[in-house]
Amino acid sequence: MEKISIELIPDEEIGGFTAQIPGIPVYGEGETEDSAIADLKEAVQAYVAAFGIKDALARISRPALRTLPMSLEEFSCA
């Protein structure tokens, strides 16, 4: 079984989390990370039922992550 990455985004204003799989146009929301992931699973199941597993797998984005020896301040325009 292939592992996938799930992005968990905290909502600073109202609390809770949004969960998504990069590339698949669905998301899940919940008060906790686990509840957002459970909601995402339901959304992905509905997506796969509508468009098929091949479509979902083809859409998954696998970003390359790299750590750079710099600070965020170096990106500012100041």
mmCIF file of the N, C-alpha and C atoms, coordinates in Angstrom:
data_MODEL
# 
_entry.id   MODEL 
# 
loop_
_atom_site.group_PDB 
_atom_site.id 
_atom_site.type_symbol 
_atom_site.label_atom_id 
_atom_site.label_alt_id 
_atom_site.label_comp_id 
_atom_site.label_asym_id 
_atom_site.label_entity_id 
_atom_site.label_seq_id 
_atom_site.pdbx_PDB_ins_code 
_atom_site.Cartn_x 
_atom_site.Cartn_y 
_atom_site.Cartn_z 
_atom_site.occupancy 
_atom_site.B_iso_or_equiv 
_atom_site.pdbx_formal_charge 
_atom_site.auth_seq_id 
_atom_site.auth_comp_id 
_atom_site.auth_asym_id 
_atom_site.auth_atom_id 
_atom_site.pdbx_PDB_model_num 
ATOM 1   N N  . MET A 1 1  ? 0.832   -1.173 0.000   1.00 0.00 ? 1  MET A N  1 
ATOM 2   C CA . MET A 1 1  ? 0.000   0.000  0.000   1.00 0.00 ? 1  MET A CA 1 
ATOM 3   C C  . MET A 1 1  ? 0.885   1.248  0.000   1.00 0.00 ? 1  MET A C  1 
ATOM 4   N N  . GLU A 1 2  ? 0.610   2.132  -0.920  1.00 0.00 ? 2  GLU A N  1 
ATOM 5   C CA . GLU A 1 2  ? 1.366   3.374  -1.021  1.00 0.00 ? 2  GLU A CA 1 
ATOM 6   C C  . GLU A 1 2  ? 0.880   4.380  0.016   1.00 0.00 ? 2  GLU A C  1 
ATOM 7   N N  . LYS A 1 3  ? 1.806   5.092  0.629   1.00 0.00 ? 3  LYS A N  1 
ATOM 8   C CA . LYS A 1 3  ? 1.458   6.116  1.601   1.00 0.00 ? 3  LYS A CA 1 
ATOM 9   C C  . LYS A 1 3  ? 1.222   7.440  0.879   1.00 0.00 ? 3  LYS A C  1 
ATOM 10  N N  . ILE A 1 4  ? 0.296   8.227  1.397   1.00 0.00 ? 4  ILE A N  1 
ATOM 11  C CA . ILE A 1 4  ? 0.032   9.539  0.830   1.00 0.00 ? 4  ILE A CA 1 
ATOM 12  C C  . ILE A 1 4  ? 0.240   10.596 1.905   1.00 0.00 ? 4  ILE A C  1 
ATOM 13  N N  . SER A 1 5  ? 0.474   11.809 1.473   1.00 0.00 ? 5  SER A N  1 
ATOM 14  C CA . SER A 1 5  ? 0.631   12.928 2.397   1.00 0.00 ? 5  SER A CA 1 
ATOM 15  C C  . SER A 1 5  ? -0.690  13.674 2.514   1.00 0.00 ? 5  SER A C  1 
ATOM 16  N N  . ILE A 1 6  ? -1.033  14.028 3.737   1.00 0.00 ? 6  ILE A N  1 
ATOM 17  C CA . ILE A 1 6  ? -2.219  14.831 4.005   1.00 0.00 ? 6  ILE A CA 1 
ATOM 18  C C  . ILE A 1 6  ? -1.747  16.142 4.602   1.00 0.00 ? 6  ILE A C  1 
ATOM 19  N N  . GLU A 1 7  ? -2.239  17.233 4.052   1.00 0.00 ? 7  GLU A N  1 
ATOM 20  C CA . GLU A 1 7  ? -1.919  18.558 4.579   1.00 0.00 ? 7  GLU A CA 1 
ATOM 21  C C  . GLU A 1 7  ? -2.983  18.930 5.607   1.00 0.00 ? 7  GLU A C  1 
ATOM 22  N N  . LEU A 1 8  ? -2.548  19.310 6.800   1.00 0.00 ? 8  LEU A N  1 
ATOM 23  C CA . LEU A 1 8  ? -3.451  19.747 7.860   1.00 0.00 ? 8  LEU A CA 1 
ATOM 24  C C  . LEU A 1 8  ? -3.221  21.229 8.101   1.00 0.00 ? 8  LEU A C  1 
ATOM 25  N N  . ILE A 1 9  ? -4.292  22.015 7.937   1.00 0.00 ? 9  ILE A N  1 
ATOM 26  C CA . ILE A 1 9  ? -4.180  23.465 8.038   1.00 0.00 ? 9  ILE A CA 1 
ATOM 27  C C  . ILE A 1 9  ? -5.036  23.937 9.211   1.00 0.00 ? 9  ILE A C  1 
ATOM 28  N N  . PRO A 1 10 ? -4.410  24.498 10.257  1.00 0.00 ? 10 PRO A N  1 
ATOM 29  C CA . PRO A 1 10 ? -5.204  24.999 11.375  1.00 0.00 ? 10 PRO A CA 1 
ATOM 30  C C  . PRO A 1 10 ? -5.905  26.301 10.989  1.00 0.00 ? 10 PRO A C  1 
ATOM 31  N N  . ASP A 1 11 ? -7.129  26.476 11.477  1.00 0.00 ? 11 ASP A N  1 
ATOM 32  C CA . ASP A 1 11 ? -7.862  27.722 11.250  1.00 0.00 ? 11 ASP A CA 1 
ATOM 33  C C  . ASP A 1 11 ? -7.676  28.594 12.480  1.00 0.00 ? 11 ASP A C  1 
ATOM 34  N N  . GLU A 1 12 ? -6.864  29.623 12.352  1.00 0.00 ? 12 GLU A N  1 
ATOM 35  C CA . GLU A 1 12 ? -6.512  30.481 13.476  1.00 0.00 ? 12 GLU A CA 1 
ATOM 36  C C  . GLU A 1 12 ? -7.699  31.319 13.957  1.00 0.00 ? 12 GLU A C  1 
ATOM 37  N N  . GLU A 1 13 ? -8.641  31.632 13.064  1.00 0.00 ? 13 GLU A N  1 
ATOM 38  C CA . GLU A 1 13 ? -9.752  32.514 13.431  1.00 0.00 ? 13 GLU A CA 1 
ATOM 39  C C  . GLU A 1 13 ? -10.875 31.784 14.165  1.00 0.00 ? 13 GLU A C  1 
ATOM 40  N N  . ILE A 1 14 ? -11.344 30.665 13.632  1.00 0.00 ? 14 ILE A N  1 
ATOM 41  C CA . ILE A 1 14 ? -12.490 29.990 14.250  1.00 0.00 ? 14 ILE A CA 1 
ATOM 42  C C  . ILE A 1 14 ? -12.117 28.666 14.909  1.00 0.00 ? 14 ILE A C  1 
ATOM 43  N N  . GLY A 1 15 ? -10.873 28.261 14.773  1.00 0.00 ? 15 GLY A N  1 
ATOM 44  C CA . GLY A 1 15 ? -10.435 27.005 15.351  1.00 0.00 ? 15 GLY A CA 1 
ATOM 45  C C  . GLY A 1 15 ? -10.696 25.843 14.415  1.00 0.00 ? 15 GLY A C  1 
ATOM 46  N N  . GLY A 1 16 ? -10.211 24.697 14.780  1.00 0.00 ? 16 GLY A N  1 
ATOM 47  C CA . GLY A 1 16 ? -10.377 23.510 13.965  1.00 0.00 ? 16 GLY A CA 1 
ATOM 48  C C  . GLY A 1 16 ? -9.323  23.398 12.886  1.00 0.00 ? 16 GLY A C  1 
ATOM 49  N N  . PHE A 1 17 ? -9.539  22.437 11.999  1.00 0.00 ? 17 PHE A N  1 
ATOM 50  C CA . PHE A 1 17 ? -8.555  22.115 10.970  1.00 0.00 ? 17 PHE A CA 1 
ATOM 51  C C  . PHE A 1 17 ? -9.226  21.830 9.636   1.00 0.00 ? 17 PHE A C  1 
ATOM 52  N N  . THR A 1 18 ? -8.490  22.065 8.570   1.00 0.00 ? 18 THR A N  1 
ATOM 53  C CA . THR A 1 18 ? -8.856  21.625 7.230   1.00 0.00 ? 18 THR A CA 1 
ATOM 54  C C  . THR A 1 18 ? -7.812  20.607 6.812   1.00 0.00 ? 18 THR A C  1 
ATOM 55  N N  . ALA A 1 19 ? -8.248  19.500 6.238   1.00 0.00 ? 19 ALA A N  1 
ATOM 56  C CA . ALA A 1 19 ? -7.341  18.453 5.759   1.00 0.00 ? 19 ALA A CA 1 
ATOM 57  C C  . ALA A 1 19 ? -7.534  18.290 4.257   1.00 0.00 ? 19 ALA A C  1 
ATOM 58  N N  . GLN A 1 20 ? -6.421  18.112 3.543   1.00 0.00 ? 20 GLN A N  1 
ATOM 59  C CA . GLN A 1 20 ? -6.515  17.874 2.107   1.00 0.00 ? 20 GLN A CA 1 
ATOM 60  C C  . GLN A 1 20 ? -5.351  17.025 1.638   1.00 0.00 ? 20 GLN A C  1 
ATOM 61  N N  . ILE A 1 21 ? -5.581  16.347 0.533   1.00 0.00 ? 21 ILE A N  1 
ATOM 62  C CA . ILE A 1 21 ? -4.523  15.612 -0.149  1.00 0.00 ? 21 ILE A CA 1 
ATOM 63  C C  . ILE A 1 21 ? -4.142  16.478 -1.337  1.00 0.00 ? 21 ILE A C  1 
ATOM 64  N N  . PRO A 1 22 ? -2.898  16.969 -1.383  1.00 0.00 ? 22 PRO A N  1 
ATOM 65  C CA . PRO A 1 22 ? -2.509  17.860 -2.483  1.00 0.00 ? 22 PRO A CA 1 
ATOM 66  C C  . PRO A 1 22 ? -2.824  17.252 -3.853  1.00 0.00 ? 22 PRO A C  1 
ATOM 67  N N  . GLY A 1 23 ? -3.575  18.012 -4.650  1.00 0.00 ? 23 GLY A N  1 
ATOM 68  C CA . GLY A 1 23 ? -3.904  17.591 -6.004  1.00 0.00 ? 23 GLY A CA 1 
ATOM 69  C C  . GLY A 1 23 ? -5.323  17.093 -6.187  1.00 0.00 ? 23 GLY A C  1 
ATOM 70  N N  . ILE A 1 24 ? -5.936  16.560 -5.131  1.00 0.00 ? 24 ILE A N  1 
ATOM 71  C CA . ILE A 1 24 ? -7.311  16.066 -5.238  1.00 0.00 ? 24 ILE A CA 1 
ATOM 72  C C  . ILE A 1 24 ? -8.235  17.190 -4.764  1.00 0.00 ? 24 ILE A C  1 
ATOM 73  N N  . PRO A 1 25 ? -9.207  17.580 -5.571  1.00 0.00 ? 25 PRO A N  1 
ATOM 74  C CA . PRO A 1 25 ? -10.025 18.748 -5.256  1.00 0.00 ? 25 PRO A CA 1 
ATOM 75  C C  . PRO A 1 25 ? -11.150 18.479 -4.246  1.00 0.00 ? 25 PRO A C  1 
ATOM 76  N N  . VAL A 1 26 ? -10.793 17.938 -3.092  1.00 0.00 ? 26 VAL A N  1 
ATOM 77  C CA . VAL A 1 26 ? -11.733 17.758 -1.987  1.00 0.00 ? 26 VAL A CA 1 
ATOM 78  C C  . VAL A 1 26 ? -10.994 18.076 -0.694  1.00 0.00 ? 26 VAL A C  1 
ATOM 79  N N  . TYR A 1 27 ? -11.754 18.332 0.353   1.00 0.00 ? 27 TYR A N  1 
ATOM 80  C CA . TYR A 1 27 ? -11.126 18.586 1.644   1.00 0.00 ? 27 TYR A CA 1 
ATOM 81  C C  . TYR A 1 27 ? -12.049 18.143 2.754   1.00 0.00 ? 27 TYR A C  1 
ATOM 82  N N  . GLY A 1 28 ? -11.492 18.054 3.958   1.00 0.00 ? 28 GLY A N  1 
ATOM 83  C CA . GLY A 1 28 ? -12.266 17.708 5.138   1.00 0.00 ? 28 GLY A CA 1 
ATOM 84  C C  . GLY A 1 28 ? -12.052 18.762 6.196   1.00 0.00 ? 28 GLY A C  1 
ATOM 85  N N  . GLU A 1 29 ? -13.043 18.961 7.038   1.00 0.00 ? 29 GLU A N  1 
ATOM 86  C CA . GLU A 1 29 ? -12.934 19.928 8.123   1.00 0.00 ? 29 GLU A CA 1 
ATOM 87  C C  . GLU A 1 29 ? -13.363 19.271 9.426   1.00 0.00 ? 29 GLU A C  1 
ATOM 88  N N  . GLY A 1 30 ? -12.771 19.733 10.510  1.00 0.00 ? 30 GLY A N  1 
ATOM 89  C CA . GLY A 1 30 ? -13.141 19.216 11.820  1.00 0.00 ? 30 GLY A CA 1 
ATOM 90  C C  . GLY A 1 30 ? -12.515 20.018 12.928  1.00 0.00 ? 30 GLY A C  1 
ATOM 91  N N  . GLU A 1 31 ? -13.032 19.809 14.133  1.00 0.00 ? 31 GLU A N  1 
ATOM 92  C CA . GLU A 1 31 ? -12.496 20.521 15.295  1.00 0.00 ? 31 GLU A CA 1 
ATOM 93  C C  . GLU A 1 31 ? -11.120 20.016 15.693  1.00 0.00 ? 31 GLU A C  1 
ATOM 94  N N  . THR A 1 32 ? -10.823 18.761 15.361  1.00 0.00 ? 32 THR A N  1 
ATOM 95  C CA . THR A 1 32 ? -9.507  18.181 15.662  1.00 0.00 ? 32 THR A CA 1 
ATOM 96  C C  . THR A 1 32 ? -8.880  17.686 14.362  1.00 0.00 ? 32 THR A C  1 
ATOM 97  N N  . GLU A 1 33 ? -7.593  17.398 14.412  1.00 0.00 ? 33 GLU A N  1 
ATOM 98  C CA . GLU A 1 33 ? -6.924  16.834 13.238  1.00 0.00 ? 33 GLU A CA 1 
ATOM 99  C C  . GLU A 1 33 ? -7.582  15.519 12.825  1.00 0.00 ? 33 GLU A C  1 
ATOM 100 N N  . ASP A 1 34 ? -7.865  14.674 13.803  1.00 0.00 ? 34 ASP A N  1 
ATOM 101 C CA . ASP A 1 34 ? -8.473  13.367 13.499  1.00 0.00 ? 34 ASP A CA 1 
ATOM 102 C C  . ASP A 1 34 ? -9.855  13.506 12.872  1.00 0.00 ? 34 ASP A C  1 
ATOM 103 N N  . SER A 1 35 ? -10.662 14.450 13.360  1.00 0.00 ? 35 SER A N  1 
ATOM 104 C CA . SER A 1 35 ? -11.999 14.618 12.778  1.00 0.00 ? 35 SER A CA 1 
ATOM 105 C C  . SER A 1 35 ? -11.913 15.218 11.377  1.00 0.00 ? 35 SER A C  1 
ATOM 106 N N  . ALA A 1 36 ? -10.930 16.081 11.128  1.00 0.00 ? 36 ALA A N  1 
ATOM 107 C CA . ALA A 1 36 ? -10.739 16.622 9.778   1.00 0.00 ? 36 ALA A CA 1 
ATOM 108 C C  . ALA A 1 36 ? -10.298 15.519 8.822   1.00 0.00 ? 36 ALA A C  1 
ATOM 109 N N  . ILE A 1 37 ? -9.436  14.612 9.278   1.00 0.00 ? 37 ILE A N  1 
ATOM 110 C CA . ILE A 1 37 ? -8.990  13.493 8.444   1.00 0.00 ? 37 ILE A CA 1 
ATOM 111 C C  . ILE A 1 37 ? -10.156 12.542 8.166   1.00 0.00 ? 37 ILE A C  1 
ATOM 112 N N  . ALA A 1 38 ? -10.997 12.279 9.158   1.00 0.00 ? 38 ALA A N  1 
ATOM 113 C CA . ALA A 1 38 ? -12.162 11.417 8.954   1.00 0.00 ? 38 ALA A CA 1 
ATOM 114 C C  . ALA A 1 38 ? -13.105 12.038 7.921   1.00 0.00 ? 38 ALA A C  1 
ATOM 115 N N  . ASP A 1 39 ? -13.313 13.349 8.001   1.00 0.00 ? 39 ASP A N  1 
ATOM 116 C CA . ASP A 1 39 ? -14.163 14.042 7.035   1.00 0.00 ? 39 ASP A CA 1 
ATOM 117 C C  . ASP A 1 39 ? -13.538 13.991 5.640   1.00 0.00 ? 39 ASP A C  1 
ATOM 118 N N  . LEU A 1 40 ? -12.209 14.119 5.577   1.00 0.00 ? 40 LEU A N  1 
ATOM 119 C CA . LEU A 1 40 ? -11.503 14.028 4.296   1.00 0.00 ? 40 LEU A CA 1 
ATOM 120 C C  . LEU A 1 40 ? -11.682 12.644 3.678   1.00 0.00 ? 40 LEU A C  1 
ATOM 121 N N  . LYS A 1 41 ? -11.603 11.607 4.493   1.00 0.00 ? 41 LYS A N  1 
ATOM 122 C CA . LYS A 1 41 ? -11.790 10.240 3.981   1.00 0.00 ? 41 LYS A CA 1 
ATOM 123 C C  . LYS A 1 41 ? -13.151 10.092 3.307   1.00 0.00 ? 41 LYS A C  1 
ATOM 124 N N  . GLU A 1 42 ? -14.182 10.634 3.926   1.00 0.00 ? 42 GLU A N  1 
ATOM 125 C CA . GLU A 1 42 ? -15.519 10.574 3.329   1.00 0.00 ? 42 GLU A CA 1 
ATOM 126 C C  . GLU A 1 42 ? -15.560 11.330 2.006   1.00 0.00 ? 42 GLU A C  1 
ATOM 127 N N  . ALA A 1 43 ? -14.914 12.492 1.962   1.00 0.00 ? 43 ALA A N  1 
ATOM 128 C CA . ALA A 1 43 ? -14.897 13.293 0.739   1.00 0.00 ? 43 ALA A CA 1 
ATOM 129 C C  . ALA A 1 43 ? -14.140 12.573 -0.375  1.00 0.00 ? 43 ALA A C  1 
ATOM 130 N N  . VAL A 1 44 ? -13.028 11.936 -0.037  1.00 0.00 ? 44 VAL A N  1 
ATOM 131 C CA . VAL A 1 44 ? -12.250 11.206 -1.042  1.00 0.00 ? 44 VAL A CA 1 
ATOM 132 C C  . VAL A 1 44 ? -13.046 9.996  -1.538  1.00 0.00 ? 44 VAL A C  1 
ATOM 133 N N  . GLN A 1 45 ? -13.742 9.305  -0.647  1.00 0.00 ? 45 GLN A N  1 
ATOM 134 C CA . GLN A 1 45 ? -14.578 8.177  -1.069  1.00 0.00 ? 45 GLN A CA 1 
ATOM 135 C C  . GLN A 1 45 ? -15.641 8.629  -2.070  1.00 0.00 ? 45 GLN A C  1 
ATOM 136 N N  . ALA A 1 46 ? -16.256 9.775  -1.819  1.00 0.00 ? 46 ALA A N  1 
ATOM 137 C CA . ALA A 1 46 ? -17.268 10.304 -2.744  1.00 0.00 ? 46 ALA A CA 1 
ATOM 138 C C  . ALA A 1 46 ? -16.626 10.697 -4.072  1.00 0.00 ? 46 ALA A C  1 
ATOM 139 N N  . TYR A 1 47 ? -15.427 11.260 -4.018  1.00 0.00 ? 47 TYR A N  1 
ATOM 140 C CA . TYR A 1 47 ? -14.719 11.641 -5.239  1.00 0.00 ? 47 TYR A CA 1 
ATOM 141 C C  . TYR A 1 47 ? -14.398 10.400 -6.072  1.00 0.00 ? 47 TYR A C  1 
ATOM 142 N N  . VAL A 1 48 ? -13.876 9.374  -5.414  1.00 0.00 ? 48 VAL A N  1 
ATOM 143 C CA . VAL A 1 48 ? -13.524 8.141  -6.117  1.00 0.00 ? 48 VAL A CA 1 
ATOM 144 C C  . VAL A 1 48 ? -14.778 7.489  -6.705  1.00 0.00 ? 48 VAL A C  1 
ATOM 145 N N  . ALA A 1 49 ? -15.887 7.532  -5.982  1.00 0.00 ? 49 ALA A N  1 
ATOM 146 C CA . ALA A 1 49 ? -17.134 6.966  -6.501  1.00 0.00 ? 49 ALA A CA 1 
ATOM 147 C C  . ALA A 1 49 ? -17.589 7.706  -7.753  1.00 0.00 ? 49 ALA A C  1 
ATOM 148 N N  . ALA A 1 50 ? -17.359 9.018  -7.786  1.00 0.00 ? 50 ALA A N  1 
ATOM 149 C CA . ALA A 1 50 ? -17.804 9.825  -8.928  1.00 0.00 ? 50 ALA A CA 1 
ATOM 150 C C  . ALA A 1 50 ? -16.841 9.764  -10.115 1.00 0.00 ? 50 ALA A C  1 
ATOM 151 N N  . PHE A 1 51 ? -15.533 9.776  -9.848  1.00 0.00 ? 51 PHE A N  1 
ATOM 152 C CA . PHE A 1 51 ? -14.558 9.921  -10.927 1.00 0.00 ? 51 PHE A CA 1 
ATOM 153 C C  . PHE A 1 51 ? -13.620 8.726  -11.115 1.00 0.00 ? 51 PHE A C  1 
ATOM 154 N N  . GLY A 1 52 ? -13.600 7.808  -10.156 1.00 0.00 ? 52 GLY A N  1 
ATOM 155 C CA . GLY A 1 52 ? -12.765 6.621  -10.268 1.00 0.00 ? 52 GLY A CA 1 
ATOM 156 C C  . GLY A 1 52 ? -11.421 6.759  -9.570  1.00 0.00 ? 52 GLY A C  1 
ATOM 157 N N  . ILE A 1 53 ? -10.890 5.618  -9.170  1.00 0.00 ? 53 ILE A N  1 
ATOM 158 C CA . ILE A 1 53 ? -9.620  5.587  -8.444  1.00 0.00 ? 53 ILE A CA 1 
ATOM 159 C C  . ILE A 1 53 ? -8.456  6.022  -9.329  1.00 0.00 ? 53 ILE A C  1 
ATOM 160 N N  . LYS A 1 54 ? -8.496  5.693  -10.623 1.00 0.00 ? 54 LYS A N  1 
ATOM 161 C CA . LYS A 1 54 ? -7.401  6.085  -11.517 1.00 0.00 ? 54 LYS A CA 1 
ATOM 162 C C  . LYS A 1 54 ? -7.277  7.596  -11.604 1.00 0.00 ? 54 LYS A C  1 
ATOM 163 N N  . ASP A 1 55 ? -8.416  8.283  -11.674 1.00 0.00 ? 55 ASP A N  1 
ATOM 164 C CA . ASP A 1 55 ? -8.394  9.742  -11.720 1.00 0.00 ? 55 ASP A CA 1 
ATOM 165 C C  . ASP A 1 55 ? -7.807  10.313 -10.432 1.00 0.00 ? 55 ASP A C  1 
ATOM 166 N N  . ALA A 1 56 ? -8.254  9.789  -9.295  1.00 0.00 ? 56 ALA A N  1 
ATOM 167 C CA . ALA A 1 56 ? -7.763  10.280 -8.009  1.00 0.00 ? 56 ALA A CA 1 
ATOM 168 C C  . ALA A 1 56 ? -6.255  10.063 -7.871  1.00 0.00 ? 56 ALA A C  1 
ATOM 169 N N  . LEU A 1 57 ? -5.788  8.880  -8.221  1.00 0.00 ? 57 LEU A N  1 
ATOM 170 C CA . LEU A 1 57 ? -4.354  8.590  -8.120  1.00 0.00 ? 57 LEU A CA 1 
ATOM 171 C C  . LEU A 1 57 ? -3.527  9.456  -9.064  1.00 0.00 ? 57 LEU A C  1 
ATOM 172 N N  . ALA A 1 58 ? -4.060  9.735  -10.250 1.00 0.00 ? 58 ALA A N  1 
ATOM 173 C CA . ALA A 1 58 ? -3.334  10.566 -11.210 1.00 0.00 ? 58 ALA A CA 1 
ATOM 174 C C  . ALA A 1 58 ? -3.230  12.009 -10.746 1.00 0.00 ? 58 ALA A C  1 
ATOM 175 N N  . ARG A 1 59 ? -4.161  12.452 -9.915  1.00 0.00 ? 59 ARG A N  1 
ATOM 176 C CA . ARG A 1 59 ? -4.175  13.836 -9.452  1.00 0.00 ? 59 ARG A CA 1 
ATOM 177 C C  . ARG A 1 59 ? -3.261  14.104 -8.262  1.00 0.00 ? 59 ARG A C  1 
ATOM 178 N N  . ILE A 1 60 ? -2.903  13.066 -7.524  1.00 0.00 ? 60 ILE A N  1 
ATOM 179 C CA . ILE A 1 60 ? -2.125  13.273 -6.308  1.00 0.00 ? 60 ILE A CA 1 
ATOM 180 C C  . ILE A 1 60 ? -0.807  13.964 -6.642  1.00 0.00 ? 60 ILE A C  1 
ATOM 181 N N  . SER A 1 61 ? -0.586  15.059 -5.963  1.00 0.00 ? 61 SER A N  1 
ATOM 182 C CA . SER A 1 61 ? 0.645   15.832 -6.131  1.00 0.00 ? 61 SER A CA 1 
ATOM 183 C C  . SER A 1 61 ? 1.641   15.375 -5.072  1.00 0.00 ? 61 SER A C  1 
ATOM 184 N N  . ARG A 1 62 ? 2.832   15.100 -5.495  1.00 0.00 ? 62 ARG A N  1 
ATOM 185 C CA . ARG A 1 62 ? 3.887   14.685 -4.570  1.00 0.00 ? 62 ARG A CA 1 
ATOM 186 C C  . ARG A 1 62 ? 4.988   15.741 -4.575  1.00 0.00 ? 62 ARG A C  1 
ATOM 187 N N  . PRO A 1 63 ? 4.765   16.801 -3.792  1.00 0.00 ? 63 PRO A N  1 
ATOM 188 C CA . PRO A 1 63 ? 5.757   17.880 -3.805  1.00 0.00 ? 63 PRO A CA 1 
ATOM 189 C C  . PRO A 1 63 ? 7.089   17.429 -3.213  1.00 0.00 ? 63 PRO A C  1 
ATOM 190 N N  . ALA A 1 64 ? 8.148   17.948 -3.785  1.00 0.00 ? 64 ALA A N  1 
ATOM 191 C CA . ALA A 1 64 ? 9.478   17.687 -3.245  1.00 0.00 ? 64 ALA A CA 1 
ATOM 192 C C  . ALA A 1 64 ? 9.740   18.717 -2.152  1.00 0.00 ? 64 ALA A C  1 
ATOM 193 N N  . LEU A 1 65 ? 10.124  18.258 -0.990  1.00 0.00 ? 65 LEU A N  1 
ATOM 194 C CA . LEU A 1 65 ? 10.412  19.163 0.115   1.00 0.00 ? 65 LEU A CA 1 
ATOM 195 C C  . LEU A 1 65 ? 11.914  19.254 0.313   1.00 0.00 ? 65 LEU A C  1 
ATOM 196 N N  . ARG A 1 66 ? 12.377  20.477 0.506   1.00 0.00 ? 66 ARG A N  1 
ATOM 197 C CA . ARG A 1 66 ? 13.795  20.720 0.707   1.00 0.00 ? 66 ARG A CA 1 
ATOM 198 C C  . ARG A 1 66 ? 13.970  21.725 1.827   1.00 0.00 ? 66 ARG A C  1 
ATOM 199 N N  . THR A 1 67 ? 14.924  21.536 2.675   1.00 0.00 ? 67 THR A N  1 
ATOM 200 C CA . THR A 1 67 ? 15.236  22.491 3.723   1.00 0.00 ? 67 THR A CA 1 
ATOM 201 C C  . THR A 1 67 ? 16.362  23.383 3.237   1.00 0.00 ? 67 THR A C  1 
ATOM 202 N N  . LEU A 1 68 ? 16.121  24.693 3.307   1.00 0.00 ? 68 LEU A N  1 
ATOM 203 C CA . LEU A 1 68 ? 17.115  25.654 2.846   1.00 0.00 ? 68 LEU A CA 1 
ATOM 204 C C  . LEU A 1 68 ? 17.795  26.323 4.037   1.00 0.00 ? 68 LEU A C  1 
ATOM 205 N N  . PRO A 1 69 ? 19.080  26.569 3.934   1.00 0.00 ? 69 PRO A N  1 
ATOM 206 C CA . PRO A 1 69 ? 19.803  27.213 5.034   1.00 0.00 ? 69 PRO A CA 1 
ATOM 207 C C  . PRO A 1 69 ? 19.591  28.728 5.012   1.00 0.00 ? 69 PRO A C  1 
ATOM 208 N N  . MET A 1 70 ? 18.353  29.179 5.171   1.00 0.00 ? 70 MET A N  1 
ATOM 209 C CA . MET A 1 70 ? 18.051  30.600 5.177   1.00 0.00 ? 70 MET A CA 1 
ATOM 210 C C  . MET A 1 70 ? 16.834  30.854 6.037   1.00 0.00 ? 70 MET A C  1 
ATOM 211 N N  . SER A 1 71 ? 16.614  32.098 6.372   1.00 0.00 ? 71 SER A N  1 
ATOM 212 C CA . SER A 1 71 ? 15.449  32.456 7.182   1.00 0.00 ? 71 SER A CA 1 
ATOM 213 C C  . SER A 1 71 ? 14.379  33.082 6.302   1.00 0.00 ? 71 SER A C  1 
ATOM 214 N N  . LEU A 1 72 ? 13.179  33.143 6.812   1.00 0.00 ? 72 LEU A N  1 
ATOM 215 C CA . LEU A 1 72 ? 12.067  33.729 6.070   1.00 0.00 ? 72 LEU A CA 1 
ATOM 216 C C  . LEU A 1 72 ? 12.300  35.219 5.809   1.00 0.00 ? 72 LEU A C  1 
ATOM 217 N N  . GLU A 1 73 ? 13.016  35.880 6.707   1.00 0.00 ? 73 GLU A N  1 
ATOM 218 C CA . GLU A 1 73 ? 13.312  37.297 6.545   1.00 0.00 ? 73 GLU A CA 1 
ATOM 219 C C  . GLU A 1 73 ? 14.078  37.569 5.237   1.00 0.00 ? 73 GLU A C  1 
ATOM 220 N N  . GLU A 1 74 ? 14.849  36.615 4.779   1.00 0.00 ? 74 GLU A N  1 
ATOM 221 C CA . GLU A 1 74 ? 15.606  36.789 3.545   1.00 0.00 ? 74 GLU A CA 1 
ATOM 222 C C  . GLU A 1 74 ? 14.707  36.895 2.322   1.00 0.00 ? 74 GLU A C  1 
ATOM 223 N N  . PHE A 1 75 ? 13.438  36.514 2.450   1.00 0.00 ? 75 PHE A N  1 
ATOM 224 C CA . PHE A 1 75 ? 12.508  36.599 1.339   1.00 0.00 ? 75 PHE A CA 1 
ATOM 225 C C  . PHE A 1 75 ? 11.749  37.928 1.337   1.00 0.00 ? 75 PHE A C  1 
ATOM 226 N N  . SER A 1 76 ? 11.886  38.717 2.386   1.00 0.00 ? 76 SER A N  1 
ATOM 227 C CA . SER A 1 76 ? 11.125  39.961 2.475   1.00 0.00 ? 76 SER A CA 1 
ATOM 228 C C  . SER A 1 76 ? 11.700  40.999 1.501   1.00 0.00 ? 76 SER A C  1 
ATOM 229 N N  . CYS A 1 77 ? 10.872  41.958 1.156   1.00 0.00 ? 77 CYS A N  1 
ATOM 230 C CA . CYS A 1 77 ? 11.271  43.008 0.216   1.00 0.00 ? 77 CYS A CA 1 
ATOM 231 C C  . CYS A 1 77 ? 11.794  44.237 0.924   1.00 0.00 ? 77 CYS A C  1 
ATOM 232 N N  . ALA A 1 78 ? 12.046  44.136 2.203   1.00 0.00 ? 78 ALA A N  1 
ATOM 233 C CA . ALA A 1 78 ? 12.501  45.308 2.988   1.00 0.00 ? 78 ALA A CA 1 
ATOM 234 C C  . ALA A 1 78 ? 13.914  45.696 2.643   1.00 0.00 ? 78 ALA A C  1 
# 
